[in-house]
Amino acid sequence: MKLSRTLVIAAVLVVVGGTGAAYAFGKHGHWHMTPAEKVEFVTDRVSKQLELDVTQRQNFTALAELVAQIAVDARADKAAQMAEIEQMLAAPVLDQARALEMVQEKTGMVNAKAPEVIASLAVFLDSLQPEQKQEMQEFIEHHREHRRHWHGDHDGSK
């Protein structure tokens, strides 16, 4: 089954949005959740919103766990990376080659995980009923509109 670009983006936004909600809840609620707790929180939220059955919930959980692990991996060695960035910014001349190398290291990690994320996303999306996909699209559209409004993009140009 070929997935439309919009549907793939929508599903990724559901996972990311849910993860963002978990992060915001944890950060602003002064309750610092572990990655596993965030996955559980997001899975519960999406499961209720889309009324997922057991198999769909398992598929979503696998996707959320994968995305959470990527987020953990992306933050690995953050203190050392920030120290290096601070040193580069303080230097008289920016080491452009090293800055590019640092960016490529992060994007390389994301690119390496992309096939696995897309495969997991496809398993989840393929398990949804048409009504659930519609609900997901409406949820994403609502949040996209909210984001546009929040960031001052009232004409839809962004």
C-alpha positions in Angstrom: 0.0 0.0 0.0 1.5 3.3 -1.0 1.2 5.9 1.7 0.5 9.5 0.8 3.0 12.1 1.8 0.4 13.9 3.9 -0.4 10.7 5.8 3.2 10.0 6.6 3.8 13.5 7.7 0.6 13.4 9.8 1.6 10.2 11.5 5.0 11.5 12.3 3.4 14.6 13.7 1.1 12.5 15.9 4.1 10.8 17.4 6.2 13.9 17.6 3.2 15.9 18.9 2.5 13.3 21.5 6.1 13.2 22.5 6.1 17.0 22.7 3.0 16.8 24.9 4.7 14.3 27.1 7.8 16.5 27.3 5.7 19.6 28.1 3.7 17.7 30.7 6.9 16.5 32.2 8.7 19.8 32.0 5.9 22.2 33.0 4.3 19.7 35.4 7.6 19.4 37.2 7.4 15.7 36.7 10.5 14.5 34.7 9.5 11.4 32.9 11.8 8.7 31.7 11.7 7.9 28.0 9.6 4.8 28.9 7.1 6.9 30.8 6.9 9.3 27.9 6.1 6.4 25.5 3.5 5.2 27.9 1.9 8.6 28.3 1.9 9.3 24.5 0.6 5.8 23.8 -2.2 6.2 26.2 -3.2 9.5 24.8 -3.1 8.4 21.2 -4.9 5.1 22.0 -7.7 7.0 23.6 -7.9 9.6 20.9 -8.0 7.1 18.0 -9.7 4.3 20.0 -6.9 1.8 19.1 -7.4 -1.9 19.5 -4.7 -4.1 21.1 -2.8 -4.7 17.8 -2.9 -1.0 16.8 -1.7 0.0 20.3 1.2 -2.5 20.0 2.1 -1.1 16.6 2.0 2.5 17.9 4.0 1.6 21.0 6.7 0.1 18.8 6.8 3.3 16.8 6.8 5.5 19.9 9.6 3.5 21.5 11.7 3.8 18.4 11.2 7.5 18.2 12.0 7.9 21.9 15.2 5.9 21.5 16.3 8.1 18.6 15.6 11.1 20.8 17.8 9.6 23.6 20.5 8.8 21.1 20.4 12.3 19.6 20.9 13.8 23.1 23.8 11.5 23.9 27.0 13.4 24.9 25.0 16.7 24.9 27.3 18.3 27.5 30.4 17.5 25.5 28.8 18.7 22.3 27.6 22.0 23.9 31.1 22.6 25.4 32.6 22.1 21.9 30.1 24.4 20.4 30.8 27.1 23.0 34.5 26.7 22.3 33.9 27.1 18.5 31.8 30.2 19.1 34.5 31.7 21.3 37.3 31.1 18.8 38.4 34.0 16.6 37.4 32.0 13.5 34.6 29.5 13.3 35.9 26.0 12.4 33.4 25.5 9.5 34.6 22.1 8.7 34.1 20.9 12.3 30.7 22.6 12.6 29.6 20.9 9.4 30.9 17.6 10.6 28.9 17.9 13.8 25.7 18.6 11.9 26.4 15.7 9.6 27.0 13.3 12.5 23.5 14.1 13.8 21.8 14.0 10.4 23.6 10.8 9.6 22.2 9.2 12.7 18.7 10.3 11.8 19.2 9.1 8.2 20.4 5.8 9.4 17.3 5.3 11.5 14.8 6.6 8.9 14.1 3.3 7.1 13.3 1.6 10.5 11.0 4.6 11.5 9.3 4.5 8.1 8.8 0.7 8.3 7.4 1.0 11.8 5.2 3.9 10.8 3.8 1.9 7.9 2.9 -1.0 10.1 1.0 1.4 12.4 -0.7 3.3 9.6 -1.6 0.1 7.8 -3.4 -1.2 10.9 -5.7 1.9 11.2 -9.2 1.9 9.9 -10.2 4.7 7.5 -12.1 6.5 10.3 -9.0 6.4 12.5 -6.9 7.9 9.8 -9.4 10.6 9.3 -9.4 11.4 13.0 -5.6 11.5 13.0 -5.6 13.9 10.0 -8.2 16.1 11.7 -6.1 16.1 14.9 -3.0 17.1 13.0 -4.8 19.8 11.0 -6.2 21.2 14.3 -2.7 21.4 15.8 -1.2 22.7 12.6 -3.7 25.5 12.6 -3.0 26.1 16.3 0.7 26.3 15.6 0.2 28.8 12.7 -1.9 31.0 15.0 0.6 30.7 17.9 3.5 31.7 15.6 1.6 34.6 14.0 1.2 32.9 10.6 -2.4 34.0 9.9 -2.3 34.0 6.2 -1.0 30.4 5.9 2.2 31.3 4.1 4.5 29.3 6.4 
